[in-house]
Amino acid sequence: MPEKFKTAFNGYNKEDVNSFIRSVTKEYESMLERLKKSDAENEDLKKKLVEYQNLENTLRRSLLIAEESNKELRRVAKNESIQMVEEARRNASRIVNDALIKAERIEANADALKRRAIMYKRKIKQLLDEQNQMLDKFDDIEY
C-alpha cells in the first residue's frame, strides 16, 4: 500500500508518517496474530493427524488380529467337525455291529425256541400217543 505523505517544512508531515506507522504496526500485529493462530491450528492439526495415524495403525493391527482369529476359529471348527463326523461314523459302525450281534443272538434264540417247540410238540404228541395206547388197552380189558 503505497502511502503518499504530505510534505512539511522539514520533510514529511510527522502526523501522516506516525499515522502510517501505526496503521502498518496494527496490520503487522494483526497478521502476526493470524500467523500465531494458524501456527497453533497447524500444531493442533498435526497432533490430530498423529492421533489418527496411531488410531489407524491400531485399527489395522486389530483387523489383522481379528482376521487371524477368524482363520484360527475356522481351522479349529473344521477340525472339530471332522472329528465329530469321524466319531459319529465310529459310533454308527459300533451301533450297527451291536445291532447285528443282537440280531444274530435273537435269531439264534428264535431258532432254539423253534427247535424246543418242535421237540415239546413231539414229546406231547408222543405222550398223547402213549396215553391213547393206554386208553386203547383199557378198552381191551373186559370188566
Backbone as a ProteinNet text record, in pm:
[ID]
protein_1_A
[PRIMARY]
MPEKFKTAFNGYNKEDVNSFIRSVTKEYESMLERLKKSDAENEDLKKKLVEYQNLENTLRRSLLIAEESNKELRRVAKNESIQMVEEARRNASRIVNDALIKAERIEANADALKRRAIMYKRKIKQLLDEQNQMLDKFDDIEY
[TERTIARY]
83.3	0	89.4	111.5	196.6	124.8	191.6	133.9	203.9	126.7	184.1	170.4	281.1	281.3	284.2	221.7	228.7	365.3	411.4	541.7	522.5	618.2	614.5	746.7	763.7	879.8	1010.6	1025.1	1149	1129.7	1062.3	1042.6	894.9	871	732.7	659.5	528.6	443.6	451.4	492	511	382.7	275.3	146.4	109.2	128.4	97.5	187.1	315.5	410.3	375.5	348.8	313.3	183.3	88.7	-38.1	-13.7	71.7	103	174.1	267.1	341	244	150.3	50.7	-33.6	-71.8	-152.7	-75.3	51.5	135.3	157.3	178.7	200.5	76.4	-41.7	-166.2	-182.3	-155.2	-166.1	-66.3	56.4	159.9	118.5	69.6	26.1	-91	-181.8	-295.6	-247.5	-155	-101.1	-22.5	51.8	128.2	33.7	-75.9	-175.7	-237.9	-272.3	-328.2	-226.6	-100.5	5.1	18	11.8	18.6	-100.1	-219.3	-338.2	-323.8	-272.8	-253	-150.3	-42.4	59.2	0.1	-78.7	-141.2	-238.3	-316.7	-411.1	-335.8	-225.3	-142.2	-87.5	-41.8	9.2	-101.9	-220.3	-334.3	-365.8	-365	-394.3	-287	-161.3	-52.7	-72.6	-109.1	-133.3	-249.5	-355.7	-471.4	-433.8	-351.1	-306.7	-229.5	-140.2	-64	-159.3	-257.6	-355.7	-432.2	-475.6	-550	-461.7	-335.2	-243.4	-224	-210	-197.9	-325.2	-438.7	-566.6	-577.1	-534.9	-537.8	-449.2	-329.2	-238.9	-299.7	-360.4	-425.2	-538.5	-618	-728.5	-676.6	-568.4	-509.5	-462.9	-394.2	-348	-467.5	-569.7	-689.8	-755.3	-760.1	-819	-737.9	-606	-520.8	-541	-547.1	-568.7	-704.2	-806.1	-940	-939.5	-870.1	-863	-790.5	-680.5	-606.8	-691.7	-763.1	-851.5	-960.7	-1014.4	-1118.3	-1064.2	-943.7	-882.2	-862.1	-813.2	-788.6	-920	-1023.2	-1153.7	-1208	-1192.4	-1238.8	-1161.8	-1029.8	-947.3	-989.7	-1007.4	-1047.6	-1186.2	-1277.9	-1413.9	-1411.8	-1329.5	-1320.4	-1265.7	-1158.9	-1101.6	-1202.9	-1274.4	-1374.5	-1485.8	-1527.4	-1634.5	-1586.6	-1461.6	-1406	-1402.7	-1357.8	-1353.7	-1493.9	-1590.1	-1727.5	-1782.8	-1754.5	-1802	-1736.4	-1605.4	-1535.9	-1592.1	-1615.3	-1671	-1812	-1890.1	-2025.9	-2020.6	-1925.6	-1911	-1871.3	-1776.5	-1735.8	-1854.6	-1929.2	-2046.5	-2149.8	-2169.7	-2266.9	-2222.4	-2093.6	-2042.1	-2059.7	-2029.1	-2043.7	-2190.2	-2279.3	-2422.6	-2470.6	-2426.5	-2466.4	-2411.5	-2284.2	-2225.2	-2298.1	-2326.1	-2400.2	-2537.8	-2603	-2736	-2727.9	-2624.2	-2607.8	-2584.4	-2500	-2473.2	-2601.6	-2675.4	-2800.7	-2900.7	-2906.2	-2997.6	-2958.5	-2828.9	-2783.3	-2822.2	-2805.8	-2845.3	-2995.2	-3071.9	-3217.9	-3256.6	-3191.5	-3220.9	-3182.9	-3066.9	-3024.1	-3122.7	-3166	-3264.6	-3396.7	-3436	-3560.9	-3549.6	-3434.3	-3413.4	-3416.9	-3352.8	-3352.2	-3494.2	-3570.7	-3709.7	-3793.4	-3767.1	-3839.6	-3809	-3680.3	-3642	-3705.7	-3706.2	-3768.7	-3918	-3980.6	-4124.9	-4152.3	-4070.6	-4087.8	-4065.7	-3962.1	-3931.5	-4045.9	-4097.1	-4208.2	-4332.4	-4352.6	-4468.5	-4457.1	-4337.8	-4316	-4337.3	-4281.6	-4296.7	-4443.7	-4514.5	-4656.9	-4731.6	-4697	-4760.4	-4731.4	-4605.9	-4565.9	-4641.5	-4650.4	-4724.3	-4871.1	-4926.2	-5066.6	-5084.5	-4990.2	-4997	-4989.2	-4898.4	-4885.2	-5012.5	-5070.4	-5195.1	-5307.9	-5310	-5411.2	-5392	-5268.9	-5241.4	-5286.2	-5261.1	-5304.2	-5456.2	-5520.5	-5666.5	-5718.4	-5649.1	-5688.7	-5673.4	-5574.1	-5553.1	-5664.9	-5711.5	-5823.5	-5948.8	-5959.6	-6075.9	-6069.7	-5951.6	-5935.5	-5963.3	-5958.2	-5981.3	-6132.4	-6164.9	-6305.8	-6335.5	-6444.6	-6483.3	-6586.3
-115.3	0	123.8	175	295	414.1	475.8	589.7	717.4	817.1	947.3	1040.2	1088.5	1177.8	1322.1	1405.1	1549.3	1599.5	1687.4	1742.8	1860.4	1873	1982.9	2058.8	2146.9	2234.2	2157	2063	1986	1844.3	1820.2	1687.1	1650.7	1523.7	1475.7	1517.5	1520.3	1556.5	1444.6	1480.8	1383.7	1309.3	1379.3	1317.2	1211.3	1240.2	1142	1018.7	1042	930.9	847.4	912.9	839.8	761.9	821.9	754.3	631.6	648.5	535.5	424.3	462.7	363.2	289.2	363.3	297.7	200.5	242.5	157.3	32	49.9	-64.9	-154.9	-94.7	-172.1	-255.6	-191.3	-264.6	-379.3	-350.8	-454.1	-565.9	-527	-626.3	-711.8	-645.5	-718.7	-811.5	-761.6	-844.5	-966.8	-943.2	-1054.9	-1151.1	-1094.6	-1176.8	-1262.1	-1203.4	-1276.9	-1388.7	-1356.1	-1458.9	-1570.1	-1531.7	-1630.8	-1721.6	-1662.3	-1742.1	-1838.2	-1786.1	-1871.6	-1984.3	-1949	-2050.6	-2153.9	-2105.4	-2198.4	-2290.8	-2232.4	-2312.7	-2413.6	-2366.7	-2455.9	-2565.3	-2526.7	-2623.1	-2728.4	-2685.7	-2778.9	-2872.4	-2815.4	-2898.7	-3001.9	-2956.9	-3048.8	-3157.1	-3118.5	-3217.7	-3321.6	-3273.5	-3366.2	-3459.7	-3401.4	-3484	-3584.2	-3540	-3630.5	-3747.8	-3717.6	-3824.3	-3917.5	-3858.6	-3941.2	-4030.8	-3972.8	-4051.6	-4158.4	-4124.7	-4225.2	-4339.1	-4302.6	-4406.3	-4490.5	-4423.1	-4494.6	-4586.3	-4535.4	-4617.5	-4741	-4721.1	-4834.7	-4934.7	-4881.8	-4969.9	-5048	-4979	-5045.9	-5150.7	-5119	-5216.9	-5341.4	-5318.2	-5432.3	-5512.4	-5440	-5508.4	-5589.8	-5532.5	-5602.8	-5727.6	-5714.6	-5831.2	-5939.2	-5896.3	-5992.4	-6059.8	-5981	-6037.5	-6136.7	-6102.4	-6193.2	-6322.2	-6308.7	-6427.9	-6512.4	-6445.3	-6518	-6590.1	-6522.4	-6582.5	-6706.7	-6695.6	-6810.9	-6925.3	-6891.5	-6994.3	-7059.9	-6977.7	-7032.7	-7124.7	-7084	-7168.8	-7300.1	-7290.9	-7412	-7505.8	-7449.3	-7530.2	-7590	-7508.4	-7557.4	-7669.3	-7653.2	-7757	-7885.8	-7873.2	-7992.3	-8058.9	-7976.9	-8032.9	-8102	-8041.4	-8103.5	-8234.9	-8237.9	-8362.6	-8469	-8430	-8525.1	-8573.1	-8480.2	-8518.4	-8617	-8591.8	-8682.2	-8818.9	-8819.4	-8947.2	-9022.1	-8949.8	-9013.4	-9065.2	-8986.7	-9030.7	-9157.1	-9162.1	-9282.4	-9402.6	-9379.5	-9490	-9536.5	-9439.8	-9475	-9548.2	-9499.8	-9565.1	-9707.8	-9725.7	-9860.8	-9949.4	-9894.7	-9971.8	-10008.7	-9912.1	-9937.9	-10044.5	-10033.1	-10132.9	-10269.9	-10274.1	-10402.5	-10461	-10375.2	-10422.6	-10474.2	-10402.1	-10444.1	-10577	-10593.8	-10720.7	-10836	-10811.6	-10916.2	-10950.3	-10845.9	-10868	-10942.3	-10904.3	-10971.1	-11117.8	-11143.9	-11283.6	-11362.1	-11298.8	-11365.7	-11392.8	-11291.6	-11307.5	-11418.4	-11418.6	-11523.2	-11660.7	-11667.2	-11795	-11837.7	-11742.5	-11774.2	-11818.9	-11751.1	-11788.5	-11929.6	-11959.4	-12094.6	-12197.6	-12163.5	-12255.8	-12275.2	-12164.9	-12175.3	-12258.4	-12239.1	-12315.5	-12464.5	-12496.5	-12637.8	-12694.1	-12613.8	-12659.1	-12682.3	-12586.2	-12600.4	-12728.3	-12753.7	-12877.1	-12998.8	-12992	-13102.9	-13123.6	-13014	-13027.1	-13079.8	-13031.9	-13079.4	-13229.9	-13276	-13419.9	-13496.9	-13440.2	-13508.7	-13516.8	-13402.5	-13401.8	-13500.6	-13500.8	-13594	-13738.1	-13761.4	-13894.8	-13932.7	-13836.5	-13864.3	-13892.1	-13810.7	-13832.5	-13969	-14004.8	-14136.1	-14246.6	-14228.2	-14328.7	-14335.6	-14218	-14214.1	-14281.1	-14253.5	-14317.9	-14469.2	-14511	-14655.3	-14715.9	-14644.1	-14694.4	-14701	-14598.2	-14598.4	-14713.3	-14734.4	-14845.6	-14977.6	-14991	-15113	-15129	-15016.4	-15024.9	-15071.5	-15034.7	-15079.4	-15230.3	-15282.7	-15425.8	-15505.8	-15446.7	-15516.6	-15535.3	-15651.9	-15680.3	-15665.4	-15616.8	-15593.6	-15687.5
0	0	0	-112.8	-120.6	-58.3	29.9	103	55.4	33.3	-4.9	113.8	155.9	271.2	224.4	303.8	275.4	317.1	245	279.9	374.9	462.6	559.1	549.6	640.1	636.8	642.4	725.4	735.9	681.4	583.7	526.3	525.1	553.6	550.8	676.4	664.8	776.7	880.4	1003	1109.4	1142.9	1146.3	1181.5	1079.3	951.5	846.5	860.2	884.5	897.2	1019.7	1131.7	1254.1	1234.9	1168.2	1141.3	1054.1	954.6	866.6	944.8	1029.1	1109	1201.2	1263.3	1348.8	1267.3	1149.2	1062	1022.6	984.9	946.6	1067.4	1183.4	1305.4	1338.2	1328.1	1354.8	1255.8	1130.7	1027.3	1054.5	1092	1122.2	1242.5	1348.2	1467.8	1434.8	1352.4	1312	1233.7	1141.1	1062.4	1151.7	1246.1	1338.6	1423.4	1469.1	1547.8	1464.2	1338.4	1249.7	1224.6	1211.3	1190.3	1312.5	1432.6	1555.6	1563	1529.9	1530.9	1428.7	1311.8	1207.5	1252.5	1317.1	1367.5	1474.2	1565.1	1670.9	1609.4	1513.4	1446	1371.2	1307.8	1236.2	1333	1450.1	1551.1	1598.7	1623.5	1664	1556.5	1432	1321.8	1310.2	1333.6	1330.2	1440.3	1561.1	1672.8	1640.3	1585.4	1549	1440.8	1346.4	1240.3	1300	1394.2	1459.8	1534.8	1605	1676.4	1579.4	1467.8	1369.1	1305.6	1283.7	1228.8	1328.9	1456.6	1560.2	1567	1559.4	1560.7	1439.5	1324.1	1202.2	1218.9	1273.3	1295.8	1393.1	1498.5	1596.1	1530.1	1449.6	1380.1	1282.1	1213.7	1120.8	1196.6	1309.3	1389.7	1441.8	1486.9	1536.9	1426.1	1308.1	1194.5	1160.7	1161.6	1135	1240.5	1365.9	1474.5	1457.8	1423.2	1403.2	1287	1179.4	1064.7	1102.7	1176.6	1219.2	1313.9	1404.3	1496.2	1418.7	1318.5	1235.1	1164.6	1108.7	1041.8	1140.6	1259.4	1360.9	1403.8	1423.8	1462.3	1353.8	1229.6	1119.1	1115.8	1136.5	1134.7	1247.7	1366.1	1481.6	1458.2	1406.7	1380.8	1276.7	1174.5	1071.1	1131.2	1210.7	1274.5	1367.2	1443.8	1534.1	1456.3	1346	1267.5	1206.3	1161.8	1107.4	1216.2	1335.3	1446.9	1483.4	1482.1	1515.4	1412.5	1285	1179.8	1196	1221.6	1240.5	1361	1469.7	1589.1	1562	1488.2	1453.9	1368.4	1276.2	1193.1	1278.5	1370.5	1458.9	1542.4	1596.8	1677.4	1593.2	1471.5	1383.2	1353.3	1325.8	1299.2	1421.4	1537.4	1661	1682.6	1660.9	1680.2	1582.3	1457.4	1356.8	1395.1	1435.8	1476.3	1596.6	1695.1	1812.6	1772.2	1681.3	1635.9	1561.4	1479	1406.9	1503.7	1602.8	1702.9	1777.8	1816.3	1888.4	1799.7	1672.5	1579.3	1563.1	1556.3	1544.9	1669.6	1787.5	1912.1	1914	1873.7	1871.9	1774.8	1659.3	1560.1	1614.4	1680.3	1739.3	1847.2	1930.4	2034.6	1972.2	1865.3	1798.1	1740.9	1679.7	1626.4	1739.3	1851	1965.2	2017.2	2025.9	2072	1975.1	1846.6	1745.5	1761	1780.2	1798.9	1925.3	2032.2	2156.7	2136.2	2065.7	2042.2	1964.2	1862.8	1784.4	1873.5	1956.9	2045.5	2145.4	2206.4	2300.9	2231.2	2108.9	2032.5	2010.2	1974.1	1953.5	2083.1	2193.6	2322.5	2362.1	2344.1	2379.1	2290.6	2162.2	2069.4	2112.2	2149.8	2193.2	2320	2414.6	2537.9	2508.1	2417.4	2381	2314	2228.9	2164.3	2269	2364.2	2470.3	2552.6	2581.5	2658.1	2578.2	2447.9	2363.2	2361.9	2355.1	2356.7	2488.7	2596	2725.8	2732	2676.6	2675.2	2588.7	2479.5	2392.9	2468	2550.4	2628.4	2729.1	2784.4	2877.8	2806.6	2681.3	2604.5	2583.7	2574.3	2550.3	2678.3	2789.8	2915.8	2931.5	2977	2999.1	3146.2	3171	3309.2	3350.8
[MASK]
+++++++++++++++++++++++++++++++++++++++++++++++++++++++++++++++++++++++++++++++++++++++++++++++++++++++++++++++++++++++++++++++++++++++++++++++

